[in-house]
Amino acid sequence: MTHHHDGEAPLSSGTRLSSEAPDADPAQFWDDVYREKAKKWSGNPNPQLIAEATGLAPGTALDLGCGEGADAIWLAQHGWTVTAVDVSAVALERAATHAVDAGLQDSIAWQQRDFGSWHPEESFELVSSQFLHSPLVPWPEFLVSAASAVASGGTLLVVGHHPEGLTPWSAHKEMKDKFFTPEDLVEALTNGPGTWRINVADSRERVVTGPEGQQATTIDSVLRATRSH
């Protein structure tokens, strides 16, 4: 669950989406992914979050797959009261430390949850899911869970890897079913809970830097929708 700015997929979607992953314990799987590096992600908020949430009036927000906390911290800096959720205790510990360093610990509640079985009980004025790609849970299940947590009049923001926009160094090319187009998101949302107004459904190109310093263009699928009831 996570925040990445290197063109790879998180849910951490991790750098490994192994064929054995569906049998793995989710918390153990993602803890192992995070332990591979002392700092997995850049520490910067996801650019599409900034683009889409900057104009919103702050309120309560749910950050699904918060990873090391960059998006939750950005939201808190901009006046949101954030509930930030991830399955990895390793990621959450790092995120909580970053929040303390930023003086924002009182604005963010960190929660460890397994998205395969957990469904939010509260409603939020913003639900953000940034690159929530997992080998363990199909993305439409994440979308339904995220959508059901949006309050009436609230905003759903989903950003992920477009299956045709993976970088040349991506390890996930054989797992395109884990990714989605904006059209996929709109179809799944309109067939799911709630009634929605689609504000944004875009494919956005973005230049990213690879592990050897090489550059490539990736494509983000972006959906922003307002729940009418």
The 8 nearest C-alpha neighbors of each residue, nearest first, counted from 0:
[[10, 11, 1, 64, 66, 9, 131, 12],
 [0, 2, 66, 11, 10, 9, 64, 65],
 [3, 1, 40, 66, 9, 45, 4, 69],
 [2, 4, 40, 5, 1, 9, 41, 7],
 [3, 5, 6, 41, 40, 2, 207, 45],
 [4, 6, 208, 7, 207, 3, 209, 210],
 [5, 7, 207, 4, 166, 217, 8, 3],
 [8, 6, 5, 169, 9, 3, 14, 4],
 [9, 7, 12, 13, 130, 6, 132, 160],
 [12, 11, 8, 10, 13, 1, 0, 130],
 [11, 0, 12, 9, 131, 132, 1, 133],
 [10, 0, 12, 9, 1, 13, 66, 131],
 [9, 11, 13, 10, 8, 132, 133, 0],
 [12, 14, 9, 11, 15, 32, 8, 10],
 [13, 15, 16, 12, 7, 170, 8, 32],
 [16, 14, 13, 17, 170, 12, 32, 171],
 [15, 17, 134, 20, 14, 18, 13, 171],
 [18, 16, 20, 19, 15, 134, 21, 171],
 [17, 19, 20, 16, 21, 134, 22, 15],
 [18, 20, 17, 21, 22, 23, 16, 134],
 [19, 21, 23, 17, 22, 18, 134, 135],
 [22, 20, 135, 23, 19, 134, 18, 136],
 [23, 21, 20, 19, 24, 135, 25, 18],
 [22, 24, 20, 21, 25, 28, 19, 27],
 [23, 25, 27, 26, 28, 22, 21, 20],
 [26, 24, 28, 27, 23, 29, 86, 113],
 [25, 27, 87, 86, 29, 28, 24, 30],
 [28, 26, 30, 24, 25, 29, 31, 23],
 [27, 29, 25, 31, 26, 30, 24, 23],
 [30, 28, 32, 31, 26, 87, 27, 25],
 [31, 29, 27, 87, 33, 32, 89, 28],
 [30, 32, 34, 29, 28, 33, 27, 35],
 [33, 31, 29, 30, 35, 34, 13, 28],
 [34, 32, 30, 35, 31, 36, 29, 39],
 [33, 35, 31, 36, 32, 30, 37, 89],
 [36, 34, 33, 32, 31, 37, 39, 38],
 [37, 35, 38, 34, 39, 33, 32, 40],
 [36, 38, 39, 34, 35, 33, 93, 40],
 [39, 37, 36, 40, 41, 33, 67, 42],
 [38, 40, 36, 33, 37, 41, 35, 3],
 [41, 39, 3, 42, 2, 38, 4, 67],
 [40, 42, 43, 4, 3, 39, 38, 2],
 [41, 43, 69, 40, 44, 67, 68, 2],
 [42, 44, 41, 69, 45, 70, 4, 40],
 [45, 43, 70, 69, 46, 73, 42, 48],
 [44, 46, 48, 47, 43, 70, 2, 49],
 [47, 45, 49, 48, 44, 50, 43, 4],
 [46, 48, 50, 49, 45, 51, 158, 221],
 [49, 47, 51, 46, 45, 50, 52, 44],
 [48, 50, 46, 47, 52, 53, 51, 45],
 [51, 49, 47, 48, 52, 53, 46, 54],
 [50, 52, 48, 49, 53, 47, 54, 223],
 [53, 51, 55, 54, 49, 48, 50, 47],
 [52, 54, 49, 55, 51, 50, 48, 77],
 [55, 53, 52, 56, 51, 50, 49, 57],
 [54, 56, 52, 53, 57, 51, 154, 58],
 [55, 57, 58, 54, 53, 52, 78, 79],
 [58, 56, 79, 78, 55, 59, 77, 80],
 [59, 57, 79, 124, 80, 60, 56, 78],
 [58, 60, 80, 124, 123, 79, 81, 125],
 [61, 59, 125, 81, 123, 126, 124, 80],
 [60, 62, 126, 82, 81, 83, 127, 63],
 [63, 61, 83, 127, 65, 84, 126, 82],
 [64, 62, 128, 84, 65, 127, 61, 83],
 [63, 65, 0, 85, 1, 66, 84, 10],
 [66, 64, 68, 1, 63, 85, 62, 84],
 [67, 65, 1, 0, 90, 68, 64, 2],
 [66, 68, 94, 90, 93, 69, 91, 65],
 [67, 69, 94, 71, 65, 66, 70, 72],
 [68, 70, 44, 72, 42, 71, 43, 67],
 [69, 71, 44, 73, 72, 68, 74, 45],
 [72, 70, 74, 68, 73, 69, 75, 62],
 [71, 73, 75, 69, 70, 74, 68, 76],
 [74, 72, 70, 76, 71, 75, 69, 44],
 [73, 75, 77, 71, 79, 76, 72, 70],
 [76, 74, 79, 72, 78, 77, 73, 106],
 [75, 77, 73, 74, 78, 72, 79, 103],
 [78, 76, 74, 75, 79, 73, 57, 53],
 [77, 79, 75, 57, 76, 74, 80, 58],
 [80, 78, 75, 57, 58, 74, 59, 81],
 [81, 79, 59, 106, 60, 75, 58, 107],
 [82, 80, 107, 60, 61, 79, 59, 83],
 [81, 83, 108, 61, 107, 109, 60, 62],
 [84, 82, 62, 109, 65, 61, 81, 108],
 [85, 83, 110, 63, 64, 65, 111, 109],
 [84, 86, 64, 111, 87, 65, 112, 0],
 [85, 87, 112, 111, 113, 26, 88, 25],
 [88, 86, 30, 26, 90, 89, 29, 85],
 [89, 87, 91, 90, 92, 111, 86, 30],
 [88, 90, 87, 92, 91, 30, 93, 33],
 [89, 91, 67, 66, 93, 87, 88, 92],
 [92, 90, 94, 88, 93, 89, 95, 67],
 [91, 93, 95, 89, 94, 90, 88, 96],
 [92, 94, 96, 90, 91, 95, 67, 97],
 [93, 95, 67, 68, 91, 97, 96, 92],
 [94, 96, 98, 92, 97, 93, 91, 99],
 [95, 97, 93, 99, 94, 98, 100, 92],
 [98, 96, 100, 94, 95, 99, 101, 93],
 [99, 97, 101, 95, 103, 104, 100, 96],
 [98, 100, 102, 104, 96, 101, 97, 103],
 [99, 101, 97, 98, 102, 96, 103, 104],
 [100, 102, 98, 99, 103, 97, 104, 72],
 [103, 101, 99, 100, 104, 98, 105, 97],
 [102, 104, 98, 101, 106, 105, 99, 75],
 [103, 105, 99, 98, 106, 107, 102, 95],
 [106, 104, 103, 107, 108, 102, 99, 80],
 [105, 107, 80, 103, 104, 75, 81, 108],
 [108, 106, 81, 104, 82, 105, 80, 109],
 [107, 109, 82, 83, 81, 110, 106, 105],
 [110, 108, 83, 84, 82, 107, 91, 111],
 [111, 109, 84, 83, 112, 108, 85, 82],
 [110, 112, 86, 85, 84, 88, 87, 109],
 [113, 111, 86, 85, 114, 110, 84, 117],
 [112, 114, 86, 115, 117, 116, 25, 111],
 [115, 113, 117, 116, 112, 118, 86, 141],
 [114, 116, 113, 136, 117, 135, 140, 141],
 [115, 117, 114, 113, 118, 112, 136, 144],
 [118, 116, 114, 113, 115, 112, 119, 144],
 [117, 119, 144, 120, 116, 114, 148, 145],
 [120, 118, 121, 148, 117, 144, 122, 147],
 [119, 121, 118, 122, 148, 147, 117, 123],
 [122, 120, 119, 148, 123, 150, 149, 118],
 [121, 123, 148, 150, 149, 120, 124, 119],
 [124, 122, 149, 150, 59, 125, 60, 148],
 [123, 125, 153, 59, 150, 60, 154, 58],
 [126, 124, 60, 154, 123, 153, 155, 61],
 [125, 127, 61, 155, 60, 149, 156, 62],
 [126, 128, 156, 62, 157, 63, 61, 155],
 [127, 129, 157, 63, 131, 156, 158, 62],
 [128, 130, 158, 131, 157, 159, 127, 2],
 [131, 129, 159, 9, 132, 158, 10, 8],
 [130, 132, 10, 129, 0, 128, 64, 9],
 [133, 131, 10, 12, 130, 9, 177, 138],
 [132, 134, 135, 12, 10, 136, 131, 177],
 [133, 135, 16, 136, 20, 21, 132, 177],
 [134, 136, 21, 133, 20, 137, 25, 115],
 [135, 137, 133, 115, 134, 138, 140, 141],
 [138, 136, 139, 140, 177, 135, 141, 133],
 [137, 139, 141, 140, 142, 136, 177, 132],
 [140, 138, 142, 141, 137, 143, 187, 184],
 [141, 139, 143, 138, 142, 137, 144, 136],
 [142, 140, 138, 144, 139, 143, 145, 137],
 [141, 143, 139, 145, 140, 144, 146, 138],
 [144, 142, 146, 140, 145, 141, 147, 191],
 [143, 145, 141, 147, 142, 146, 118, 140],
 [146, 144, 142, 148, 143, 147, 141, 126],
 [147, 145, 143, 148, 149, 144, 142, 155],
 [146, 148, 144, 145, 149, 143, 192, 193],
 [147, 149, 122, 146, 145, 119, 123, 121],
 [150, 148, 123, 122, 146, 147, 153, 126],
 [149, 151, 122, 153, 123, 124, 152, 148],
 [152, 150, 228, 226, 153, 227, 149, 124],
 [153, 151, 226, 227, 150, 225, 154, 228],
 [154, 152, 124, 150, 151, 226, 225, 149],
 [153, 155, 225, 125, 224, 124, 126, 156],
 [154, 156, 126, 224, 223, 125, 127, 225],
 [155, 157, 223, 127, 222, 126, 128, 154],
 [156, 158, 128, 222, 129, 221, 127, 155],
 [159, 157, 221, 129, 220, 130, 128, 222],
 [160, 158, 130, 220, 219, 129, 161, 131],
 [159, 161, 219, 178, 220, 162, 218, 179],
 [160, 162, 164, 180, 220, 179, 163, 219],
 [163, 161, 175, 178, 164, 179, 160, 165],
 [164, 162, 161, 165, 218, 175, 160, 180],
 [163, 165, 218, 217, 161, 162, 166, 160],
 [166, 164, 217, 163, 169, 162, 167, 161],
 [165, 167, 169, 168, 217, 215, 164, 6],
 [168, 166, 169, 165, 215, 170, 172, 209],
 [169, 167, 166, 170, 209, 165, 210, 7],
 [170, 168, 166, 171, 167, 7, 165, 172],
 [169, 171, 172, 168, 14, 15, 16, 173],
 [170, 172, 174, 169, 173, 16, 175, 165],
 [173, 171, 174, 175, 170, 169, 165, 162],
 [172, 174, 171, 175, 170, 176, 177, 169],
 [175, 173, 171, 176, 172, 177, 178, 16],
 [174, 176, 177, 162, 178, 173, 172, 171],
 [175, 177, 174, 178, 179, 162, 173, 137],
 [178, 176, 175, 174, 132, 138, 137, 133],
 [177, 179, 162, 176, 175, 160, 161, 132],
 [180, 178, 161, 183, 162, 160, 181, 184],
 [179, 181, 183, 182, 161, 220, 184, 162],
 [182, 180, 184, 220, 200, 183, 201, 221],
 [181, 183, 185, 180, 184, 186, 200, 179],
 [184, 182, 180, 186, 181, 185, 179, 187],
 [183, 185, 181, 187, 182, 186, 188, 180],
 [186, 184, 188, 182, 187, 183, 189, 181],
 [185, 187, 183, 189, 184, 188, 182, 190],
 [186, 188, 184, 190, 185, 189, 191, 183],
 [189, 187, 191, 185, 190, 186, 184, 142],
 [188, 190, 186, 191, 187, 185, 195, 194],
 [191, 189, 187, 188, 186, 192, 185, 193],
 [190, 192, 188, 189, 187, 143, 193, 146],
 [193, 191, 147, 146, 143, 194, 190, 188],
 [192, 194, 228, 195, 226, 191, 147, 227],
 [193, 195, 227, 228, 226, 192, 196, 189],
 [196, 194, 226, 225, 227, 197, 224, 193],
 [195, 197, 225, 224, 198, 226, 227, 194],
 [196, 198, 224, 199, 195, 223, 225, 200],
 [199, 197, 224, 223, 196, 200, 225, 222],
 [198, 200, 223, 222, 197, 201, 224, 221],
 [201, 199, 222, 181, 221, 223, 198, 197],
 [202, 200, 221, 181, 220, 203, 199, 222],
 [201, 203, 220, 219, 218, 221, 181, 204],
 [204, 202, 219, 218, 201, 205, 220, 221],
 [203, 205, 218, 217, 216, 219, 202, 206],
 [204, 206, 217, 216, 218, 207, 203, 219],
 [207, 205, 216, 215, 217, 214, 204, 208],
 [208, 206, 6, 215, 214, 5, 216, 205],
 [207, 209, 214, 213, 5, 212, 215, 210],
 [208, 210, 213, 212, 211, 5, 214, 207],
 [209, 211, 212, 208, 213, 5, 168, 214],
 [212, 210, 209, 213, 208, 214, 168, 5],
 [213, 211, 209, 210, 208, 214, 207, 5],
 [214, 212, 209, 208, 211, 215, 210, 207],
 [215, 213, 208, 207, 209, 212, 206, 216],
 [214, 216, 207, 206, 166, 217, 208, 213],
 [217, 215, 206, 205, 207, 204, 218, 166],
 [216, 218, 164, 205, 204, 165, 166, 206],
 [217, 219, 204, 164, 203, 161, 205, 202],
 [220, 218, 160, 203, 161, 159, 202, 221],
 [219, 221, 202, 181, 159, 161, 158, 180],
 [222, 220, 158, 201, 200, 157, 181, 219],
 [221, 223, 200, 157, 199, 156, 181, 158],
 [224, 222, 156, 199, 198, 155, 197, 157],
 [223, 225, 197, 198, 155, 196, 154, 195],
 [226, 224, 154, 196, 195, 153, 152, 227],
 [227, 225, 195, 152, 151, 228, 153, 194],
 [228, 226, 152, 151, 194, 195, 225, 196],
 [227, 151, 194, 226, 193, 152, 195, 150]]
